[in-house]
Amino acid sequence: MRRGAFCAPDPDPGRELRRGPNIAPLPELPPLPDRIEAPVLLVLGDDISTDDIMPAGARVMPFWSNIPKTSEFTFEPVDDSYPRRARENREGNGHTIVAGNNYGQGSSRENAALAPRYLGLRAVVARSFARIHWQNLINFGVLPLTFVDPGDYDRLGQGDVIRIEGVHAALKSGRNELRGCLTGGTIALQHALSPRQVDLLLTGGVINWLRQRHVTLRFAHNLARRSRRALPITETELKLIAAAAIIVCAVSMVAGAG
């Protein structure tokens, strides 16, 4: 490879990052709450695509790196009142969405998960999910759930409030079923999350998870460097120290989340 083909990033953390007028920083995403009690803002049918959720095109693409702005177009082809209604409850309990089969089919389109999340989406309850969008919901801290009995889809309407208690304990227990409470009854829900995906959700998504992991690794590295001055440490021992620090941080995080 030719020398000089790539430029190393500026190591100065205080250096100003200049953004164009259509670019905004990624929004902060809070952790998944332990108690979800949120209204259903949309009841959708089968095969809702990521283009239905977050349309592209000349009107939207100039703002693709500005989530607050692109969120204004969310679900525009389906219900253009959704962004306004979602913003009204964004700082409160947020909201939920109910969908039929194959929710999120189509292109990967990460903004189709991130924009609704920015607007306060806490959970999507569907008969089934398209695989990539299901993972993108997890990546941005939205809980994807399916009906144990697909017929329960018909019991939910726009404006109904879904309440799920003890979300953290249920996800960490290894069980895949949760109970949703509705006015006049309950509904059986389930998830298909791996332990790592549970960790991502509890921290609020992959960005938060990576940020915490980066801080922990830096702490472990600095600790090892200080220790080296008094007693030499092998590279293997350095890796063990880093792994131990990650475990301690993870345990503390889980204990705090509980």
KEBAZA-787188 format. One record per residue (C-alpha): residue in one letter; x, z, y. Coordinates in steps of 0.001 Angstrom, whole numbers. Layout:
% residues N
SITE:a:X:Z:Y
...
% end
This chain:
% residues 258
SITE:m:0:0:0
SITE:r:1350:-890:3431
SITE:r:2645:2011:5494
SITE:g:559:2800:8512
SITE:a:-2667:1526:6985
SITE:f:-4263:4956:7441
SITE:c:-3968:7447:10278
SITE:a:-3845:11171:9570
SITE:p:-6543:13233:11336
SITE:d:-5553:15245:14370
SITE:p:-4661:18741:13102
SITE:d:-5733:20403:16366
SITE:p:-9088:22143:15627
SITE:g:-9686:22611:19343
SITE:r:-9621:18901:20057
SITE:e:-12862:17639:21576
SITE:l:-14942:15393:19346
SITE:r:-16478:12641:21430
SITE:r:-19820:11253:20271
SITE:g:-21782:8266:21450
SITE:p:-25137:8802:23209
SITE:n:-27080:8085:19997
SITE:i:-25106:10546:17832
SITE:a:-25905:14244:17493
SITE:p:-24295:16985:15390
SITE:l:-25887:17706:12035
SITE:p:-28535:20405:12456
SITE:e:-27978:23883:11068
SITE:l:-30034:24389:7898
SITE:p:-31003:28001:7102
SITE:p:-30997:29259:3494
SITE:l:-34062:28841:1306
SITE:p:-36392:31802:2016
SITE:d:-37210:34226:-765
SITE:r:-40897:33970:98
SITE:i:-42510:30612:780
SITE:e:-45927:30755:2423
SITE:a:-46509:27419:4057
SITE:p:-49327:24943:4624
SITE:v:-49579:21593:2896
SITE:l:-49140:19033:5672
SITE:l:-49414:15930:3494
SITE:v:-51044:15091:161
SITE:l:-49553:11816:-1007
SITE:g:-50246:9433:-3864
SITE:d:-47929:7808:-6392
SITE:d:-44740:5834:-5689
SITE:i:-44107:7089:-2176
SITE:s:-40825:5412:-1267
SITE:t:-37982:6606:892
SITE:d:-38995:3831:3281
SITE:d:-42435:5445:3545
SITE:i:-40751:8763:4286
SITE:m:-38077:7517:6670
SITE:p:-38540:3918:7808
SITE:a:-35495:1907:8816
SITE:g:-35505:-1192:11013
SITE:a:-34406:-1920:14552
SITE:r:-36469:895:16101
SITE:v:-34937:3648:13977
SITE:m:-31439:2567:12932
SITE:p:-29834:3029:16376
SITE:f:-30597:6760:16013
SITE:w:-29587:7086:12341
SITE:s:-26865:9621:13192
SITE:n:-29236:11680:15329
SITE:i:-31515:13662:13006
SITE:p:-33703:15255:15717
SITE:k:-34455:11761:17030
SITE:t:-34936:10037:13652
SITE:s:-37262:12863:12589
SITE:e:-39755:11533:15136
SITE:f:-40334:8544:12824
SITE:t:-40769:10554:9605
SITE:f:-43746:9399:7482
SITE:e:-44788:7072:10302
SITE:p:-46148:4409:7874
SITE:v:-48225:7062:6099
SITE:d:-49321:9510:8819
SITE:d:-47789:9234:12275
SITE:s:-49121:12695:13199
SITE:y:-46804:14351:10670
SITE:p:-43775:14901:12965
SITE:r:-45896:16571:15638
SITE:r:-47700:18809:13158
SITE:a:-44435:19714:11412
SITE:r:-42700:20642:14674
SITE:e:-45544:22994:15562
SITE:n:-44648:25214:12601
SITE:r:-40945:24401:12283
SITE:e:-39707:27752:13589
SITE:g:-42273:29680:11575
SITE:n:-42949:29394:7864
SITE:g:-42384:25656:7721
SITE:h:-44549:23480:5508
SITE:t:-44905:21886:2088
SITE:i:-45778:18412:806
SITE:v:-47785:17506:-2308
SITE:a:-47197:14160:-4013
SITE:g:-48104:12190:-7120
SITE:n:-45771:10428:-9531
SITE:n:-42344:9001:-8698
SITE:y:-42046:10630:-5283
SITE:g:-39053:9283:-3320
SITE:q:-38540:6044:-5230
SITE:g:-36487:3302:-3612
SITE:s:-33133:3486:-1843
SITE:s:-31132:6708:-1783
SITE:r:-31561:7135:2011
SITE:e:-30384:10699:2609
SITE:n:-32268:10862:5919
SITE:a:-35515:10728:3930
SITE:a:-34663:14236:2733
SITE:l:-32780:15513:5777
SITE:a:-35303:14556:8483
SITE:p:-38290:16329:6843
SITE:r:-35991:19292:6150
SITE:y:-35108:19421:9850
SITE:l:-38851:19479:10604
SITE:g:-39314:22577:8420
SITE:l:-40048:21217:4945
SITE:r:-39570:24062:2447
SITE:a:-40812:22564:-824
SITE:v:-42240:19397:-2342
SITE:v:-44682:19783:-5230
SITE:a:-45084:16520:-7133
SITE:r:-46207:15212:-10467
SITE:s:-42738:13656:-10794
SITE:f:-39737:12698:-8669
SITE:a:-37462:9702:-8411
SITE:r:-34093:11003:-9579
SITE:i:-31889:10309:-6554
SITE:h:-34360:11610:-3984
SITE:w:-34881:14733:-6129
SITE:q:-31138:15420:-5856
SITE:n:-31128:14688:-2132
SITE:l:-33875:17254:-1572
SITE:i:-31696:19840:-3304
SITE:n:-28663:18747:-1284
SITE:f:-30490:19600:1931
SITE:g:-32146:22825:788
SITE:v:-35667:21632:-87
SITE:l:-37140:23074:-3295
SITE:p:-38473:20302:-5593
SITE:l:-41204:21512:-7957
SITE:t:-43494:19807:-10439
SITE:f:-46876:20797:-11851
SITE:v:-46901:22360:-15306
SITE:d:-50365:20815:-15582
SITE:p:-50370:17478:-13701
SITE:g:-54136:17859:-13282
SITE:d:-53513:20690:-10798
SITE:y:-52546:18026:-8281
SITE:d:-56264:17582:-7618
SITE:r:-56662:21248:-6677
SITE:l:-54510:20919:-3546
SITE:g:-55606:19511:-214
SITE:q:-54122:19093:3222
SITE:g:-54220:22409:5065
SITE:d:-54108:24566:1927
SITE:v:-51460:27276:2008
SITE:i:-49081:27633:-954
SITE:r:-47471:31047:-1415
SITE:i:-44543:31593:-3798
SITE:e:-43090:35099:-3999
SITE:g:-39644:36087:-5273
SITE:v:-38178:32586:-5152
SITE:h:-34545:33740:-5344
SITE:a:-34998:35988:-8374
SITE:a:-37063:33350:-10159
SITE:l:-34436:30654:-9647
SITE:k:-31507:32901:-10598
SITE:s:-33243:34237:-13700
SITE:g:-32781:30982:-15593
SITE:r:-36517:30587:-16120
SITE:n:-37935:27288:-14984
SITE:e:-41472:28392:-14088
SITE:l:-42792:29775:-10806
SITE:r:-46291:30774:-9801
SITE:g:-47880:29414:-6675
SITE:c:-50750:31325:-5115
SITE:l:-53610:29489:-3467
SITE:t:-56836:30616:-1876
SITE:g:-58968:31504:-4864
SITE:g:-56413:31125:-7641
SITE:t:-52898:30410:-8834
SITE:i:-51047:27322:-9952
SITE:a:-48193:27012:-12471
SITE:l:-45122:25232:-11138
SITE:q:-41739:24435:-12653
SITE:h:-38266:23250:-11692
SITE:a:-35424:21479:-13510
SITE:l:-32472:22890:-11550
SITE:s:-29031:23564:-12962
SITE:p:-27220:26805:-11997
SITE:r:-25089:24869:-9510
SITE:q:-28183:23309:-7925
SITE:v:-29715:26765:-7627
SITE:d:-26597:27877:-5726
SITE:l:-26914:24878:-3400
SITE:l:-30563:25660:-2660
SITE:l:-30013:29358:-2048
SITE:t:-27315:28633:539
SITE:g:-29468:26049:2305
SITE:g:-27942:22889:843
SITE:v:-24638:21291:-1
SITE:i:-23269:21374:3568
SITE:n:-23637:25164:3778
SITE:w:-22295:25533:246
SITE:l:-19172:23498:1009
SITE:r:-18644:25327:4304
SITE:q:-18706:28698:2543
SITE:r:-16403:27423:-170
SITE:h:-13941:26062:2397
SITE:v:-13817:29391:4242
SITE:t:-13234:31236:974
SITE:l:-10435:28898:-98
SITE:r:-8708:29286:3262
SITE:f:-8952:33065:2953
SITE:a:-7456:32972:-547
SITE:h:-4665:30660:548
SITE:n:-3738:32856:3526
SITE:l:-3839:35956:1343
SITE:a:-1486:34344:-1131
SITE:r:914:33237:1599
SITE:r:1132:36781:2926
SITE:s:1694:38118:-579
SITE:r:4489:35654:-1166
SITE:r:6595:37312:1504
SITE:a:6775:40487:-558
SITE:l:6664:39050:-4078
SITE:p:6917:35429:-5213
SITE:i:3672:34004:-6626
SITE:t:3498:30987:-8911
SITE:e:1173:28087:-8258
SITE:t:-893:29137:-11285
SITE:e:-1288:32634:-9837
SITE:l:-2246:31108:-6506
SITE:k:-5063:29179:-8189
SITE:l:-6218:32338:-9952
SITE:i:-6322:34216:-6638
SITE:a:-8394:31417:-5113
SITE:a:-10784:31408:-8074
SITE:a:-11171:35191:-7899
SITE:a:-11931:35023:-4186
SITE:i:-14611:32402:-4819
SITE:i:-16211:34604:-7476
SITE:v:-16200:37633:-5169
SITE:c:-17746:35596:-2376
SITE:a:-20392:34148:-4723
SITE:v:-21342:37578:-6075
SITE:s:-21623:38966:-2546
SITE:m:-23724:35980:-1481
SITE:v:-26105:36361:-4441
SITE:a:-26411:40109:-3877
SITE:g:-27210:39530:-225
SITE:a:-29741:36820:-1081
SITE:g:-31512:39148:-3496
% end
